[in-house]
Amino acid sequence: MSQVPEPVDALRRIAFLLERGRAESRRVEAYRKAARTILPLGEDEVRRRVQEGTLRELPGIGTSTSAVIEQAVAGQVPDKLRDLEAQATGPLVEGGESMRAMLRGDLHTHSDWSDGGSPIEEMVATAMELGHDYVALTDHSGGLRVANGLSADRLRRQLTVVDAINAHVGPDFTLLAAIEVDILEDGALDQKPDLLAALNIRVSSVHSKLRMESAAMTRRMVTAVHDPLTSVLGHCTGRRVMPRRGDQGERTGGRMRPPSEFDARAVFEACAETGTAVEINSRPERQDPPGELLDLAIEIGCLFAISTDAHAPGQLDFLDLGCERAVRHGVPPERVVNTWPVEKLKDWARP
């Protein structure tokens, strides 16, 4: 990096690169908190505090973050940022570049309205910096209390924020009104149907009773897929192949987890019949669906959505990982719905 960033930009970039590398959320939050602290102060106030040595009197400014600010104010690229740029840029994995270039957006992201770690505006700013045309804000539905899921009233309030952001960012980017809605035990969706119908995208996922008996789980998932309000079937097996790191999940448990048992052929045939997309979840600890199920979904003729399930801005780059799996297994790009322009995507997802 040759251009010296402003202190706030340097702190945000460090946080992004740490998140991208799955650093512990407490380390990342130190830099994001420091950026939030100095942002309203203005350039002159920050420079004055650096000169007077009073920067660390501010809440959330510690040894590492003050060093970044001081170096940026002095016209230097901060050492921490220079090191991370040297170590943590470039594709997260080799392969998948052709698919990644075709993706126009991400259909599964979370903000601090549910269990994400950053405000909606921060997620949107990062998505735009990554070149996305659109991103779906899919905070959890109300039944998932451990994830601070949205009640109907909170979701309605969030929709006003979505409208305000879209009015602000202009026509070249769209924040899609969306949700990750829980699939209940009987296959019903955990939100009022009229409210779900008002959204652009609905990712339906199982989060509870993952060890349900196979036949019951199959009925549960097929019922949800046949609901015309389901756009995408999220992380279908619910498995976790490595400990979860780098977001709020550290505070709610991150152990490995076996896949749920269900008749995958029946579920994917329902997806193909209804035009429901099967999510290729790009989180490194999920890698869902597993390879053999991904091959089966391709054979059956399913549509797909390659999404990050990002809970923090830096995780929006996890698309690299999902694209590599998609290309390795031969997913046809024209069947990946988030390669489509936003209007085609919204038409497809409309109930």
Residue pairs with C-beta under 8 A, 6 or more apart in sequence:
1 77
1 81
1 82
1 85
2 77
4 72
4 75
4 76
4 77
5 13
5 72
5 77
5 81
6 43
6 72
7 35
7 38
7 46
7 68
7 69
7 72
7 73
8 35
8 38
8 39
10 68
10 69
10 72
10 77
10 78
10 81
11 31
11 32
11 34
11 35
11 38
11 65
11 68
11 69
12 31
12 32
12 35
13 81
13 84
14 31
14 68
14 78
14 80
14 81
14 84
15 28
15 29
15 31
15 32
15 35
15 313
15 314
16 126
16 313
16 314
17 81
17 84
17 85
17 88
17 89
17 314
18 27
18 28
18 31
18 84
18 88
18 314
19 28
19 246
19 247
19 312
19 313
19 314
19 315
20 88
20 92
20 314
20 315
20 317
21 88
21 314
22 245
22 246
22 284
23 245
23 246
24 245
24 246
24 250
25 117
25 246
25 247
25 248
25 250
25 312
28 117
28 246
28 312
28 314
29 117
30 60
30 62
30 64
30 65
31 64
31 65
31 68
32 117
32 118
32 122
33 60
34 60
34 61
34 62
34 65
34 66
34 68
34 69
36 60
37 58
37 59
37 60
37 61
38 46
38 58
38 61
38 69
41 49
46 55
46 69
46 73
47 73
49 55
49 57
49 58
50 69
50 70
50 73
50 74
55 61
55 66
55 69
55 70
56 62
56 63
56 66
61 69
64 80
67 78
67 79
67 80
68 78
68 80
68 81
71 77
71 78
71 79
72 78
91 97
91 100
91 320
92 317
92 318
92 320
92 321
93 320
93 321
93 324
94 324
95 324
95 327
95 328
96 320
96 321
96 322
96 323
96 324
96 325
96 326
96 327
96 328
97 323
98 327
98 333
99 306
99 323
99 326
99 327
99 331
99 333
99 336
99 339
100 319
100 320
100 323
102 333
102 336
102 339
103 306
103 319
103 323
103 336
103 338
103 339
104 132
104 133
104 134
104 338
104 339
104 340
104 341
104 342
105 127
105 132
105 133
105 134
105 135
105 136
105 176
105 338
105 342
105 345
106 127
106 132
106 135
106 136
106 307
106 308
106 310
106 316
106 319
106 338
107 135
107 136
107 138
107 176
107 178
107 201
107 203
107 231
107 232
107 279
107 305
107 307
107 337
107 338
108 136
108 138
108 180
108 203
108 232
108 234
108 279
108 281
108 305
108 307
108 308
108 309
108 310
109 116
109 123
109 127
109 135
109 136
109 137
109 138
109 307
109 308
109 309
109 310
109 311
109 316
110 116
110 138
110 139
110 140
110 180
110 309
110 310
110 311
111 118
111 119
111 120
111 123
111 137
111 139
112 118
112 119
112 120
113 120
113 139
113 148
113 150
113 154
113 158
114 139
114 140
114 144
114 147
114 148
114 149
114 150
115 140
115 146
115 147
115 148
115 247
115 248
115 249
115 252
115 311
116 123
116 139
116 247
116 248
116 310
116 311
116 312
117 247
117 248
117 311
117 312
118 312
118 313
120 137
120 158
120 161
120 162
120 165
120 175
121 165
122 313
123 135
123 137
123 310
123 313
123 316
124 135
124 165
124 169
124 173
124 175
125 313
126 313
126 314
126 316
127 135
127 173
127 316
128 169
128 173
130 316
130 317
132 173
132 316
133 172
133 173
133 174
133 341
133 342
134 173
134 174
134 175
134 176
134 342
134 345
135 175
135 176
135 316
136 176
136 178
136 200
136 201
136 203
136 307
137 158
137 162
137 175
137 176
137 177
137 178
138 178
138 179
138 180
138 201
138 203
139 149
139 150
139 155
139 158
139 179
139 180
140 147
140 148
140 149
140 150
140 179
140 180
140 182
140 207
141 149
141 150
141 155
141 179
141 180
141 181
141 182
141 189
141 190
141 191
142 149
142 150
142 151
142 152
142 154
142 190
142 191
143 149
143 182
143 184
143 190
143 208
144 182
144 190
144 207
144 208
146 252
147 207
147 252
149 182
149 190
150 158
150 179
152 191
152 192
152 195
155 179
155 191
155 195
156 195
159 177
159 198
162 175
162 177
165 175
166 174
166 175
169 175
174 342
176 200
176 201
176 342
176 346
177 198
177 199
177 200
177 201
178 199
178 200
178 201
178 202
178 203
179 191
179 196
179 199
179 201
179 202
179 203
180 203
180 204
180 205
180 234
181 189
181 190
181 191
181 196
181 202
181 203
181 204
181 205
182 189
182 190
182 204
182 205
182 206
182 207
182 208
183 189
183 190
183 204
183 205
183 206
183 207
183 220
183 221
183 224
184 190
184 208
184 220
185 208
185 209
185 212
185 220
186 220
186 223
187 219
187 220
187 221
187 222
187 223
187 224
187 227
188 223
188 224
188 227
189 196
189 202
189 204
189 224
189 227
189 229
189 230
193 229
196 202
196 229
196 351
197 229
197 351
200 345
200 346
200 349
201 231
201 232
201 345
201 349
202 229
202 230
202 231
202 232
202 349
203 231
203 232
203 233
203 234
203 279
203 305
203 307
204 224
204 225
204 227
204 229
204 230
204 231
204 232
204 233
204 234
205 233
205 234
205 235
205 238
206 217
206 220
206 221
206 236
206 238
206 260
207 238
210 238
210 257
210 260
211 260
211 261
212 220
212 260
213 261
214 261
214 262
214 263
215 263
217 260
217 261
217 262
218 262
218 263
218 266
218 267
221 233
221 236
221 262
221 267
221 270
222 266
222 267
222 270
224 230
224 233
225 233
225 267
225 270
225 271
225 274
225 276
226 270
226 274
228 274
228 351
229 351
230 274
230 276
231 276
231 277
231 348
231 349
232 276
232 277
232 278
232 279
232 305
232 307
232 337
233 267
233 271
233 276
233 277
233 278
233 279
234 279
234 281
234 309
235 279
235 281
235 286
235 288
235 309
236 260
236 264
236 267
236 278
236 279
236 288
236 289
236 293
237 259
237 260
237 288
237 289
237 290
237 293
238 257
238 259
238 260
238 288
239 257
239 258
239 259
239 260
239 286
239 287
239 288
239 290
240 254
240 255
240 256
240 257
240 285
240 286
241 256
241 285
241 286
241 287
242 256
242 284
242 285
243 254
243 255
243 256
243 285
244 250
244 253
244 254
244 285
245 254
245 285
246 311
246 312
246 314
246 315
247 311
247 312
247 315
248 311
249 311
254 285
259 288
259 290
264 289
264 293
264 296
264 297
265 296
265 300
268 278
268 293
268 296
268 297
268 300
268 302
269 300
270 276
271 277
271 278
271 297
271 300
271 302
271 303
272 300
272 301
272 302
272 303
275 303
275 348
276 302
276 303
277 302
277 303
277 304
277 305
277 337
278 289
278 297
278 302
278 303
278 304
278 305
279 288
279 304
279 305
279 306
279 307
280 288
280 289
280 294
280 304
280 305
280 306
280 307
280 322
280 325
280 326
280 331
281 287
281 288
281 307
281 309
281 322
282 306
282 307
282 308
282 309
282 318
282 319
282 320
282 321
282 322
282 323
282 325
283 308
283 309
283 315
283 318
283 321
284 318
284 321
286 309
287 321
287 325
289 297
291 325
291 329
294 325
294 329
294 331
295 329
297 304
298 329
298 330
298 331
298 332
302 335
303 335
303 336
303 337
304 326
304 331
304 335
304 336
304 337
305 336
305 337
305 338
306 319
306 322
306 323
306 326
306 336
306 338
307 319
307 322
307 338
308 315
308 316
308 317
308 318
308 319
308 322
309 315
309 318
310 316
310 318
326 336
333 339
337 345
337 348
338 345
340 348
